[in-house]
């Protein structure tokens, strides 16, 4: 499909799109238009990520089943 055909099809769909879908499309366009930007991660996020990686490497993790059981315990106390 050519670029012109794709644009025509998109325009046609946009005319009848609900607001929530238009907002999602605008969000996607915003993300894609900034795809070449360098994202700076705040230092406290880096520290938390490093801590998480260290926990994983040391085997200090829980399986999904264990987490679900723990949550059930909290919910039904």
PyMOL commands that set and color helices and strands:
alter all, ss='L'
color gray80, all
select helices_A, chain A and resi 3-15+19-33+43-57+64-75
alter helices_A, ss='H'
color red, helices_A
deselect
rebuild
show_as cartoon
